[in-house]
Amino acid sequence: MRKLYFTPGPSELYFTAEHHIKMALQYGIPSISHRSKQFQEIIKETKANIRELLSLPDDYHILFTTSATEVWERISENLIDETSLHFVNGAFSEKFYKAAKNMGKKVTLLDSAWGSLPDVYNLPEGDFEHIAVTHNETSTGVNFPISHLKLLRQKYPEALVTVDAVSSLPILDINYSEVDAVYASVQKCFGLPAGLGLWLVNDRCLKRAEELEAKGKTHKTYHSLLNLVDQSKNNQTPSTPNMLNIYLLGKVVEDMLNRGIKIIRSEAVYKAAIMYNMLDRHEVLTPFVSDPNLRSNTVIVVDTNEHTDDIMNYLANKHMIVGGGYGKKKGTQIRIANFPTHSKEQFEMLTDMIEQWSN
Ligand SMILES: *Cc1c(COP(=O)(O)O)cnc(C)c1O
């Protein structure tokens, strides 16, 4: 029997991905020139589908990178001259903080314990150029409530706000005018093989990058923001990109459009609710995030303590693979992905199995 991956990433492929991979090979997509008219059309279609799925405003550009990790460096390089404020409440938000610091930026930390969120009602004073928000902290299962984004705009109107939505896009339903950039990698919620990052940036970001370049503060690297945008205008990329994945992303997003993003998003809420409900009633297992307002719908983190290996093996025997705890929580937690490819039936089955587990 085939295994079903509920790991937070890489994860189960979107259920139509296999078909599209076969078609891509039949069409010879990996062999065509990345400068050909045919490939420009593929990029154009992928971007149009993403724009429609996310209802992305016209002042946003859709760019491809190698990963979300790359975007952390590109943001540091192109959007920050000196100062950056980082919400840090887990391993991924901390990695971005460190990336900006390593690139010589003056970083301010607004941190809190794993499983919680830094205090958004007590924001530090300062003229920060950039605010880093992690919408879904994949290491802890904490969701940054998007209603808080308004507070950031009010307090820091000049700052560019960038949102790490790696494990929540396209479930994340955001007002794009309240932020300036959103980014993701495709191996999580989009259900594709790893190796492609998606970076959505608005014109404010472009203006900042132009200012920094004019002052001689940035380097004209192949993936500088300005170069990425210039190439994207012709539906091209600076280097030979992950063509297969760009094609697959366009197709999977088209399938999501046909299903309907509203349905996909409401199913995510439903599936998360049955899992959290079961966990709240469970005698041994508990959700790691105690505040229901901060609980992620797409990555559910469970305190499993000394039962971790037992539960993971029990589920693996039933061909269901869940993720282990991240970093310091390895061995005491499991992490369950609830992505668009996981059907209601599959998720109900997983919930039942966990409920029936007994130590
Ligand atoms: C996985 C993940 C990343 C890193 O993605 P890569 O594709 O490995 O670069 C960044 N942020 C969050 C929240 C993630 O879950």
The ligand as a Gaussian input file, in Angstrom:
#p B3LYP/6-31G(d) Opt

LIG

0 1
 C        9.964000      25.138000       5.132000
 C        9.958000      26.540000       5.577000
 C       10.926000      27.463000       5.122000
 C       12.069000      27.072000       4.251000
 O       11.663000      26.593000       3.016000
 P       12.790000      26.058000       1.982000
 O       12.009000      25.621000       0.801000
 O       13.490000      24.925000       2.683000
 O       13.696000      27.181000       1.712000
 C       10.808000      28.776000       5.544000
 N        9.823000      29.175000       6.367000
 C        8.880000      28.321000       6.815000
 C        7.802000      28.831000       7.712000
 C        8.919000      26.987000       6.436000
 O        7.980000      26.143000       6.890000

